[in-house]
Amino acid sequence: MTTPLQSARALLQAEAAALGELAARLDGAFTRAVDLIAAHPGKVVLCGVGKSGLIGQKVAATLCSTGTPAIFLHAADAVHGDLGILQPGDPVILISRSGSTAELVRLLPVLRGFKSPLIAIVGNLQSPLAAQADVVLDIGARPEADPLGLVPTTSALLTLALGDALAAALMTKRGFGAADFARFHPAGQLGRNLLLTVGEALQPLERCAQVAPGTSLRDTVIAMTKFPLGAAVILQPDGALAGLITDGDLRRALSRGVDLNAATAGDIMTRDPIRAHAAMPLGEAARIMEDRPSQISVLPVTAPDSPRCLGLLRIHDIYQAGLV
């Protein structure tokens, strides 16, 4: 008897295989769809019903956020006034696994009246939508991956993935970069990470525990207690960064039996620590902290062109930036 866990694994494995087949199936039709959309100065309209409609809404949102104006039009609402959103020449992406969804098929002559290029995303190349579309993108006719083979699982995933692939291809064709993405996401964490710099979010040096390499470990602990940011910067007399001591460094030193009175900051500090510089985007600093086997919660910040220490940046500062 199949267990729930076996069903879940089987579904994921089937969907993974289907995605691999879809990637191999992309051909000149996909390129034509990208060229057609990129050449149009206006918007793209996504159209579908049911689960295909929900996927269409997500694809429209992804296109908008990556530089391609797009909107979702429910096929049933289209014939009750919502066609007013359509402008002559707007490309329309029709989504239907069967390719014969009645609400979409009856829209075909209307859309032709708008001189709209038609792109069909279907799983049946012999369907009415495939026969009448200008470009056909085939998701294939694989069975659905749920235990009954009936629920829109594989087909929904492939349609969603194909929409993401269109967005990625259009980003490449338009030269859409991180700065463009930030422009469309000014209020979100991703946008703030791209727009704001480390220098705008750091804890300035006057708010940080700062000691010299020869400072006793006891006095270093006192300084870190007074300025509880999770670390102390160890500075040379000219303000250059000599090292860093974190709360974790202190705990490890004490567990080894280090004498607080005899040891100095220089004895346990991390020399030449990983650091950020003031002009670095917050997103890059976040990657430095998180994209590593042992994550870092605080970074010393130096000037872009010198080892002069400017302060500390905590992961908390990145998440808080721009929220108040």
BALOBA-1460 file (C-alpha; in Angstrom, 3 decimals):
// residues 324
<rec num="1" residu="m" x="0.000" y="0.000" z="0.000"/>
<rec num="2" residu="t" x="1.338" y="3.421" z="-0.950"/>
<rec num="3" residu="t" x="2.057" y="5.739" z="1.956"/>
<rec num="4" residu="p" x="1.393" y="9.505" z="1.914"/>
<rec num="5" residu="l" x="5.146" y="10.146" z="1.906"/>
<rec num="6" residu="q" x="5.614" y="7.868" z="-1.107"/>
<rec num="7" residu="s" x="2.828" y="9.707" z="-2.936"/>
<rec num="8" residu="a" x="4.459" y="13.042" z="-2.212"/>
<rec num="9" residu="r" x="7.866" y="11.868" z="-3.406"/>
<rec num="10" residu="a" x="6.404" y="10.297" z="-6.537"/>
<rec num="11" residu="l" x="4.629" y="13.542" z="-7.399"/>
<rec num="12" residu="l" x="7.765" y="15.644" z="-6.977"/>
<rec num="13" residu="q" x="9.859" y="13.214" z="-9.004"/>
<rec num="14" residu="a" x="7.288" y="13.164" z="-11.811"/>
<rec num="15" residu="e" x="7.095" y="16.949" z="-11.862"/>
<rec num="16" residu="a" x="10.898" y="17.263" z="-11.872"/>
<rec num="17" residu="a" x="11.098" y="14.932" z="-14.866"/>
<rec num="18" residu="a" x="8.398" y="16.910" z="-16.649"/>
<rec num="19" residu="l" x="10.310" y="20.160" z="-16.120"/>
<rec num="20" residu="g" x="13.408" y="18.587" z="-17.671"/>
<rec num="21" residu="e" x="11.385" y="17.528" z="-20.706"/>
<rec num="22" residu="l" x="9.905" y="21.013" z="-21.024"/>
<rec num="23" residu="a" x="13.350" y="22.610" z="-21.039"/>
<rec num="24" residu="a" x="14.432" y="20.265" z="-23.841"/>
<rec num="25" residu="r" x="11.233" y="20.986" z="-25.789"/>
<rec num="26" residu="l" x="11.797" y="24.753" z="-26.064"/>
<rec num="27" residu="d" x="12.478" y="25.695" z="-29.662"/>
<rec num="28" residu="g" x="11.976" y="28.407" z="-32.254"/>
<rec num="29" residu="a" x="8.341" y="28.864" z="-31.249"/>
<rec num="30" residu="f" x="9.480" y="30.054" z="-27.836"/>
<rec num="31" residu="t" x="11.915" y="32.490" z="-29.452"/>
<rec num="32" residu="r" x="9.138" y="33.819" z="-31.706"/>
<rec num="33" residu="a" x="6.911" y="34.389" z="-28.683"/>
<rec num="34" residu="v" x="9.680" y="36.326" z="-26.925"/>
<rec num="35" residu="d" x="10.383" y="38.433" z="-30.028"/>
<rec num="36" residu="l" x="6.684" y="39.136" z="-30.546"/>
<rec num="37" residu="i" x="6.209" y="40.331" z="-26.962"/>
<rec num="38" residu="a" x="9.422" y="42.350" z="-26.882"/>
<rec num="39" residu="a" x="8.541" y="44.147" z="-30.129"/>
<rec num="40" residu="h" x="5.181" y="45.365" z="-28.804"/>
<rec num="41" residu="p" x="5.317" y="48.782" z="-27.098"/>
<rec num="42" residu="g" x="2.222" y="48.153" z="-24.993"/>
<rec num="43" residu="k" x="1.113" y="45.443" z="-22.612"/>
<rec num="44" residu="v" x="0.664" y="41.694" z="-22.765"/>
<rec num="45" residu="v" x="-2.694" y="40.161" z="-21.778"/>
<rec num="46" residu="l" x="-2.827" y="36.759" z="-20.030"/>
<rec num="47" residu="c" x="-6.123" y="34.935" z="-20.407"/>
<rec num="48" residu="g" x="-7.491" y="31.767" z="-18.826"/>
<rec num="49" residu="v" x="-10.052" y="30.263" z="-16.469"/>
<rec num="50" residu="g" x="-9.855" y="28.013" z="-13.414"/>
<rec num="51" residu="k" x="-6.377" y="26.874" z="-12.393"/>
<rec num="52" residu="s" x="-5.016" y="28.151" z="-15.703"/>
<rec num="53" residu="g" x="-6.413" y="31.551" z="-14.790"/>
<rec num="54" residu="l" x="-4.654" y="31.514" z="-11.438"/>
<rec num="55" residu="i" x="-1.388" y="30.657" z="-13.162"/>
<rec num="56" residu="g" x="-2.037" y="33.444" z="-15.645"/>
<rec num="57" residu="q" x="-2.382" y="35.949" z="-12.800"/>
<rec num="58" residu="k" x="0.978" y="34.936" z="-11.386"/>
<rec num="59" residu="v" x="2.694" y="35.069" z="-14.786"/>
<rec num="60" residu="a" x="1.236" y="38.534" z="-15.421"/>
<rec num="61" residu="a" x="2.599" y="39.711" z="-12.059"/>
<rec num="62" residu="t" x="6.034" y="38.249" z="-12.813"/>
<rec num="63" residu="l" x="6.150" y="39.911" z="-16.222"/>
<rec num="64" residu="c" x="5.199" y="43.274" z="-14.704"/>
<rec num="65" residu="s" x="7.907" y="43.038" z="-12.071"/>
<rec num="66" residu="t" x="10.553" y="42.212" z="-14.665"/>
<rec num="67" residu="g" x="9.937" y="44.989" z="-17.159"/>
<rec num="68" residu="t" x="7.115" y="43.663" z="-19.360"/>
<rec num="69" residu="p" x="3.744" y="45.387" z="-18.763"/>
<rec num="70" residu="a" x="1.110" y="42.682" z="-18.401"/>
<rec num="71" residu="i" x="-2.412" y="42.174" z="-17.101"/>
<rec num="72" residu="f" x="-4.664" y="39.186" z="-16.483"/>
<rec num="73" residu="l" x="-8.057" y="39.020" z="-18.200"/>
<rec num="74" residu="h" x="-10.503" y="36.346" z="-17.055"/>
<rec num="75" residu="a" x="-11.940" y="34.724" z="-20.160"/>
<rec num="76" residu="a" x="-15.495" y="34.624" z="-18.776"/>
<rec num="77" residu="d" x="-15.407" y="38.292" z="-17.763"/>
<rec num="78" residu="a" x="-13.899" y="39.359" z="-21.075"/>
<rec num="79" residu="v" x="-17.197" y="39.095" z="-22.939"/>
<rec num="80" residu="h" x="-19.015" y="41.042" z="-20.232"/>
<rec num="81" residu="g" x="-17.174" y="44.317" z="-20.588"/>
<rec num="82" residu="d" x="-13.627" y="43.569" z="-19.481"/>
<rec num="83" residu="l" x="-12.409" y="43.500" z="-23.082"/>
<rec num="84" residu="g" x="-12.167" y="47.247" z="-22.663"/>
<rec num="85" residu="i" x="-8.699" y="46.684" z="-21.197"/>
<rec num="86" residu="l" x="-7.485" y="45.327" z="-24.537"/>
<rec num="87" residu="q" x="-5.861" y="47.733" z="-26.980"/>
<rec num="88" residu="p" x="-5.410" y="46.920" z="-30.685"/>
<rec num="89" residu="g" x="-2.273" y="44.892" z="-31.207"/>
<rec num="90" residu="d" x="-1.827" y="43.781" z="-27.582"/>
<rec num="91" residu="p" x="-0.426" y="40.236" z="-27.621"/>
<rec num="92" residu="v" x="-2.683" y="37.783" z="-25.818"/>
<rec num="93" residu="i" x="-1.383" y="34.633" z="-24.115"/>
<rec num="94" residu="l" x="-4.157" y="32.035" z="-23.948"/>
<rec num="95" residu="i" x="-3.632" y="29.334" z="-21.312"/>
<rec num="96" residu="s" x="-5.419" y="25.998" z="-21.493"/>
<rec num="97" residu="r" x="-4.045" y="22.503" z="-20.974"/>
<rec num="98" residu="s" x="-6.682" y="20.977" z="-23.229"/>
<rec num="99" residu="g" x="-6.520" y="23.799" z="-25.744"/>
<rec num="100" residu="s" x="-10.282" y="23.605" z="-26.081"/>
<rec num="101" residu="t" x="-11.586" y="25.597" z="-23.115"/>
<rec num="102" residu="a" x="-14.933" y="26.960" z="-24.366"/>
<rec num="103" residu="e" x="-14.516" y="30.431" z="-22.842"/>
<rec num="104" residu="l" x="-11.204" y="30.871" z="-24.639"/>
<rec num="105" residu="v" x="-12.265" y="29.380" z="-27.952"/>
<rec num="106" residu="r" x="-15.214" y="31.747" z="-28.263"/>
<rec num="107" residu="l" x="-12.860" y="34.682" z="-27.691"/>
<rec num="108" residu="l" x="-10.709" y="33.856" z="-30.720"/>
<rec num="109" residu="p" x="-12.697" y="35.792" z="-33.353"/>
<rec num="110" residu="v" x="-13.086" y="38.736" z="-30.979"/>
<rec num="111" residu="l" x="-9.346" y="38.872" z="-30.352"/>
<rec num="112" residu="r" x="-8.697" y="38.676" z="-34.072"/>
<rec num="113" residu="g" x="-10.881" y="41.759" z="-34.406"/>
<rec num="114" residu="f" x="-8.436" y="43.566" z="-32.141"/>
<rec num="115" residu="k" x="-5.575" y="42.405" z="-34.394"/>
<rec num="116" residu="s" x="-4.006" y="40.841" z="-31.321"/>
<rec num="117" residu="p" x="-1.212" y="38.323" z="-31.904"/>
<rec num="118" residu="l" x="-2.209" y="35.110" z="-30.157"/>
<rec num="119" residu="i" x="0.193" y="32.925" z="-28.160"/>
<rec num="120" residu="a" x="-1.304" y="29.651" z="-26.933"/>
<rec num="121" residu="i" x="0.129" y="27.676" z="-24.010"/>
<rec num="122" residu="v" x="-1.454" y="24.251" z="-24.405"/>
<rec num="123" residu="g" x="-0.854" y="20.560" z="-23.839"/>
<rec num="124" residu="n" x="-2.638" y="19.445" z="-27.012"/>
<rec num="125" residu="l" x="-1.223" y="20.498" z="-30.380"/>
<rec num="126" residu="q" x="-4.377" y="19.256" z="-32.171"/>
<rec num="127" residu="s" x="-6.670" y="21.573" z="-30.202"/>
<rec num="128" residu="p" x="-8.677" y="24.589" z="-31.490"/>
<rec num="129" residu="l" x="-6.420" y="27.059" z="-29.665"/>
<rec num="130" residu="a" x="-3.287" y="25.499" z="-31.115"/>
<rec num="131" residu="a" x="-4.763" y="25.509" z="-34.581"/>
<rec num="132" residu="q" x="-5.669" y="29.207" z="-34.530"/>
<rec num="133" residu="a" x="-2.833" y="30.748" z="-32.517"/>
<rec num="134" residu="d" x="0.047" y="32.590" z="-34.127"/>
<rec num="135" residu="v" x="2.555" y="30.926" z="-31.785"/>
<rec num="136" residu="v" x="2.023" y="27.681" z="-29.898"/>
<rec num="137" residu="l" x="3.985" y="26.814" z="-26.758"/>
<rec num="138" residu="d" x="3.569" y="23.126" z="-25.951"/>
<rec num="139" residu="i" x="3.730" y="22.003" z="-22.314"/>
<rec num="140" residu="g" x="3.345" y="18.406" z="-23.403"/>
<rec num="141" residu="a" x="0.696" y="15.821" z="-22.693"/>
<rec num="142" residu="r" x="2.195" y="14.168" z="-19.618"/>
<rec num="143" residu="p" x="-0.318" y="12.749" z="-17.114"/>
<rec num="144" residu="e" x="-1.019" y="14.765" z="-13.994"/>
<rec num="145" residu="a" x="1.211" y="13.700" z="-11.104"/>
<rec num="146" residu="d" x="-1.392" y="13.346" z="-8.337"/>
<rec num="147" residu="p" x="-2.469" y="9.830" z="-7.238"/>
<rec num="148" residu="l" x="-5.631" y="10.015" z="-9.355"/>
<rec num="149" residu="g" x="-3.985" y="11.565" z="-12.397"/>
<rec num="150" residu="l" x="-6.736" y="14.187" z="-12.481"/>
<rec num="151" residu="v" x="-5.682" y="17.217" z="-10.441"/>
<rec num="152" residu="p" x="-3.921" y="20.065" z="-12.301"/>
<rec num="153" residu="t" x="-0.468" y="19.429" z="-10.821"/>
<rec num="154" residu="t" x="2.077" y="18.757" z="-13.559"/>
<rec num="155" residu="s" x="0.213" y="20.885" z="-16.100"/>
<rec num="156" residu="a" x="-0.068" y="23.826" z="-13.690"/>
<rec num="157" residu="l" x="3.620" y="23.591" z="-12.758"/>
<rec num="158" residu="l" x="4.734" y="23.418" z="-16.409"/>
<rec num="159" residu="t" x="2.577" y="26.394" z="-17.349"/>
<rec num="160" residu="l" x="3.947" y="28.397" z="-14.434"/>
<rec num="161" residu="a" x="7.509" y="27.412" z="-15.318"/>
<rec num="162" residu="l" x="6.956" y="28.367" z="-18.946"/>
<rec num="163" residu="g" x="5.701" y="31.774" z="-17.828"/>
<rec num="164" residu="d" x="8.812" y="32.219" z="-15.691"/>
<rec num="165" residu="a" x="10.931" y="31.186" z="-18.674"/>
<rec num="166" residu="l" x="9.257" y="33.855" z="-20.829"/>
<rec num="167" residu="a" x="9.962" y="36.468" z="-18.149"/>
<rec num="168" residu="a" x="13.612" y="35.394" z="-17.895"/>
<rec num="169" residu="a" x="14.074" y="35.450" z="-21.663"/>
<rec num="170" residu="l" x="12.483" y="38.893" z="-21.911"/>
<rec num="171" residu="m" x="14.730" y="40.179" z="-19.118"/>
<rec num="172" residu="t" x="17.746" y="39.034" z="-21.108"/>
<rec num="173" residu="k" x="16.445" y="40.450" z="-24.365"/>
<rec num="174" residu="r" x="15.678" y="43.839" z="-22.790"/>
<rec num="175" residu="g" x="18.886" y="43.963" z="-20.738"/>
<rec num="176" residu="f" x="16.794" y="44.191" z="-17.573"/>
<rec num="177" residu="g" x="19.161" y="44.507" z="-14.599"/>
<rec num="178" residu="a" x="19.159" y="44.765" z="-10.823"/>
<rec num="179" residu="a" x="18.677" y="48.538" z="-10.903"/>
<rec num="180" residu="d" x="15.553" y="48.101" z="-13.059"/>
<rec num="181" residu="f" x="14.220" y="45.472" z="-10.662"/>
<rec num="182" residu="a" x="14.763" y="47.803" z="-7.725"/>
<rec num="183" residu="r" x="12.879" y="50.572" z="-9.540"/>
<rec num="184" residu="f" x="9.784" y="48.345" z="-9.698"/>
<rec num="185" residu="h" x="10.137" y="47.197" z="-6.048"/>
<rec num="186" residu="p" x="10.905" y="50.365" z="-4.070"/>
<rec num="187" residu="a" x="8.869" y="49.360" z="-1.003"/>
<rec num="188" residu="g" x="9.873" y="45.713" z="-0.722"/>
<rec num="189" residu="q" x="12.834" y="44.158" z="1.044"/>
<rec num="190" residu="l" x="14.347" y="43.123" z="-2.288"/>
<rec num="191" residu="g" x="14.094" y="46.649" z="-3.647"/>
<rec num="192" residu="r" x="15.553" y="48.182" z="-0.503"/>
<rec num="193" residu="n" x="18.445" y="45.739" z="-0.610"/>
<rec num="194" residu="l" x="19.217" y="46.870" z="-4.146"/>
<rec num="195" residu="l" x="18.608" y="50.583" z="-3.684"/>
<rec num="196" residu="l" x="20.129" y="51.143" z="-0.244"/>
<rec num="197" residu="t" x="23.808" y="50.866" z="0.554"/>
<rec num="198" residu="v" x="25.600" y="49.521" z="3.597"/>
<rec num="199" residu="g" x="26.559" y="53.079" z="4.516"/>
<rec num="200" residu="e" x="22.889" y="54.012" z="4.834"/>
<rec num="201" residu="a" x="22.037" y="51.130" z="7.197"/>
<rec num="202" residu="l" x="25.132" y="50.578" z="9.326"/>
<rec num="203" residu="q" x="25.554" y="51.293" z="13.021"/>
<rec num="204" residu="p" x="28.045" y="54.200" z="13.047"/>
<rec num="205" residu="l" x="31.327" y="53.830" z="14.871"/>
<rec num="206" residu="e" x="30.264" y="56.022" z="17.813"/>
<rec num="207" residu="r" x="27.520" y="53.489" z="18.632"/>
<rec num="208" residu="c" x="29.885" y="50.506" z="18.495"/>
<rec num="209" residu="a" x="32.186" y="48.894" z="21.026"/>
<rec num="210" residu="q" x="35.684" y="49.857" z="19.887"/>
<rec num="211" residu="v" x="38.921" y="48.888" z="21.570"/>
<rec num="212" residu="a" x="42.610" y="48.611" z="20.761"/>
<rec num="213" residu="p" x="44.389" y="45.253" z="20.275"/>
<rec num="214" residu="g" x="46.094" y="45.674" z="23.653"/>
<rec num="215" residu="t" x="42.887" y="46.293" z="25.603"/>
<rec num="216" residu="s" x="42.260" y="43.704" z="28.275"/>
<rec num="217" residu="l" x="39.553" y="41.178" z="27.523"/>
<rec num="218" residu="r" x="37.694" y="42.303" z="30.659"/>
<rec num="219" residu="d" x="37.526" y="45.903" z="29.387"/>
<rec num="220" residu="t" x="36.512" y="44.575" z="25.976"/>
<rec num="221" residu="v" x="33.560" y="42.735" z="27.563"/>
<rec num="222" residu="i" x="32.587" y="45.925" z="29.408"/>
<rec num="223" residu="a" x="32.657" y="47.888" z="26.145"/>
<rec num="224" residu="m" x="30.540" y="45.246" z="24.399"/>
<rec num="225" residu="t" x="28.056" y="45.350" z="27.285"/>
<rec num="226" residu="k" x="27.770" y="49.122" z="26.951"/>
<rec num="227" residu="f" x="27.246" y="48.870" z="23.177"/>
<rec num="228" residu="p" x="25.373" y="45.541" z="22.725"/>
<rec num="229" residu="l" x="25.554" y="45.099" z="18.962"/>
<rec num="230" residu="g" x="26.975" y="41.592" z="19.026"/>
<rec num="231" residu="a" x="30.581" y="42.543" z="18.292"/>
<rec num="232" residu="a" x="33.447" y="44.897" z="19.028"/>
<rec num="233" residu="v" x="35.716" y="46.429" z="16.400"/>
<rec num="234" residu="i" x="39.422" y="46.303" z="17.202"/>
<rec num="235" residu="l" x="41.114" y="49.429" z="15.860"/>
<rec num="236" residu="q" x="44.629" y="50.584" z="15.175"/>
<rec num="237" residu="p" x="45.535" y="54.091" z="16.412"/>
<rec num="238" residu="d" x="44.829" y="55.518" z="12.935"/>
<rec num="239" residu="g" x="41.292" y="54.048" z="12.923"/>
<rec num="240" residu="a" x="42.145" y="51.161" z="10.626"/>
<rec num="241" residu="l" x="40.338" y="47.897" z="11.307"/>
<rec num="242" residu="a" x="42.672" y="45.421" z="13.023"/>
<rec num="243" residu="g" x="40.128" y="42.737" z="13.844"/>
<rec num="244" residu="l" x="36.713" y="41.808" z="15.197"/>
<rec num="245" residu="i" x="35.456" y="40.098" z="18.336"/>
<rec num="246" residu="t" x="31.909" y="38.761" z="18.343"/>
<rec num="247" residu="d" x="29.770" y="37.536" z="21.224"/>
<rec num="248" residu="g" x="30.466" y="34.039" z="19.948"/>
<rec num="249" residu="d" x="34.217" y="34.619" z="20.091"/>
<rec num="250" residu="l" x="33.882" y="35.606" z="23.750"/>
<rec num="251" residu="r" x="31.836" y="32.519" z="24.623"/>
<rec num="252" residu="r" x="34.343" y="30.251" z="22.918"/>
<rec num="253" residu="a" x="37.270" y="31.979" z="24.656"/>
<rec num="254" residu="l" x="35.653" y="31.608" z="28.071"/>
<rec num="255" residu="s" x="34.860" y="27.949" z="27.389"/>
<rec num="256" residu="r" x="38.594" y="27.429" z="26.778"/>
<rec num="257" residu="g" x="39.381" y="28.977" z="30.171"/>
<rec num="258" residu="v" x="40.863" y="32.240" z="28.883"/>
<rec num="259" residu="d" x="41.686" y="34.652" z="31.721"/>
<rec num="260" residu="l" x="39.686" y="37.861" z="31.271"/>
<rec num="261" residu="n" x="42.338" y="39.883" z="33.120"/>
<rec num="262" residu="a" x="45.426" y="38.441" z="31.455"/>
<rec num="263" residu="a" x="44.196" y="38.105" z="27.861"/>
<rec num="264" residu="t" x="43.851" y="41.027" z="25.460"/>
<rec num="265" residu="a" x="41.464" y="41.749" z="22.617"/>
<rec num="266" residu="g" x="44.269" y="41.005" z="20.189"/>
<rec num="267" residu="d" x="44.628" y="37.490" z="21.606"/>
<rec num="268" residu="i" x="41.165" y="36.300" z="20.541"/>
<rec num="269" residu="m" x="40.134" y="38.706" z="17.776"/>
<rec num="270" residu="t" x="39.577" y="37.539" z="14.218"/>
<rec num="271" residu="r" x="42.305" y="39.203" z="12.188"/>
<rec num="272" residu="d" x="41.415" y="40.535" z="8.735"/>
<rec num="273" residu="p" x="37.713" y="39.644" z="9.202"/>
<rec num="274" residu="i" x="35.189" y="39.421" z="6.388"/>
<rec num="275" residu="r" x="33.884" y="42.936" z="5.952"/>
<rec num="276" residu="a" x="31.528" y="45.139" z="3.981"/>
<rec num="277" residu="h" x="32.261" y="48.576" z="2.607"/>
<rec num="278" residu="a" x="30.010" y="51.605" z="2.783"/>
<rec num="279" residu="a" x="29.163" y="51.761" z="-0.943"/>
<rec num="280" residu="m" x="28.133" y="48.100" z="-1.149"/>
<rec num="281" residu="p" x="24.420" y="47.393" z="-1.836"/>
<rec num="282" residu="l" x="22.625" y="45.898" z="1.145"/>
<rec num="283" residu="g" x="21.727" y="42.832" z="-0.897"/>
<rec num="284" residu="e" x="25.387" y="42.049" z="-1.490"/>
<rec num="285" residu="a" x="26.137" y="42.382" z="2.229"/>
<rec num="286" residu="a" x="23.233" y="40.028" z="2.984"/>
<rec num="287" residu="r" x="24.669" y="37.456" z="0.593"/>
<rec num="288" residu="i" x="28.080" y="37.720" z="2.279"/>
<rec num="289" residu="m" x="26.401" y="37.010" z="5.620"/>
<rec num="290" residu="e" x="24.053" y="34.239" z="4.578"/>
<rec num="291" residu="d" x="25.475" y="32.399" z="1.538"/>
<rec num="292" residu="r" x="28.023" y="30.398" z="3.507"/>
<rec num="293" residu="p" x="28.019" y="27.199" z="5.606"/>
<rec num="294" residu="s" x="28.430" y="29.201" z="8.833"/>
<rec num="295" residu="q" x="26.272" y="32.300" z="8.681"/>
<rec num="296" residu="i" x="27.473" y="35.672" z="9.962"/>
<rec num="297" residu="s" x="25.170" y="38.021" z="11.855"/>
<rec num="298" residu="v" x="27.425" y="41.109" z="11.978"/>
<rec num="299" residu="l" x="30.051" y="42.605" z="9.652"/>
<rec num="300" residu="p" x="32.570" y="45.373" z="10.240"/>
<rec num="301" residu="v" x="32.225" y="48.163" z="7.678"/>
<rec num="302" residu="t" x="35.175" y="49.999" z="6.216"/>
<rec num="303" residu="a" x="35.478" y="52.900" z="3.811"/>
<rec num="304" residu="p" x="35.326" y="51.838" z="0.134"/>
<rec num="305" residu="d" x="38.945" y="52.838" z="-0.528"/>
<rec num="306" residu="s" x="40.712" y="52.315" z="2.820"/>
<rec num="307" residu="p" x="40.778" y="50.073" z="5.925"/>
<rec num="308" residu="r" x="39.320" y="52.896" z="8.063"/>
<rec num="309" residu="c" x="36.480" y="51.430" z="10.101"/>
<rec num="310" residu="l" x="33.092" y="53.165" z="9.836"/>
<rec num="311" residu="g" x="30.975" y="50.924" z="12.061"/>
<rec num="312" residu="l" x="29.096" y="47.637" z="12.135"/>
<rec num="313" residu="l" x="26.297" y="46.158" z="10.017"/>
<rec num="314" residu="r" x="24.015" y="43.540" z="11.541"/>
<rec num="315" residu="i" x="21.657" y="41.277" z="9.620"/>
<rec num="316" residu="h" x="18.948" y="42.939" z="11.743"/>
<rec num="317" residu="d" x="19.928" y="46.323" z="10.262"/>
<rec num="318" residu="i" x="19.429" y="44.959" z="6.738"/>
<rec num="319" residu="y" x="15.933" y="43.715" z="7.526"/>
<rec num="320" residu="q" x="15.004" y="46.921" z="9.321"/>
<rec num="321" residu="a" x="16.331" y="49.262" z="6.623"/>
<rec num="322" residu="g" x="13.549" y="51.332" z="5.133"/>
<rec num="323" residu="l" x="10.807" y="49.928" z="7.365"/>
<rec num="324" residu="v" x="10.403" y="53.058" z="9.482"/>
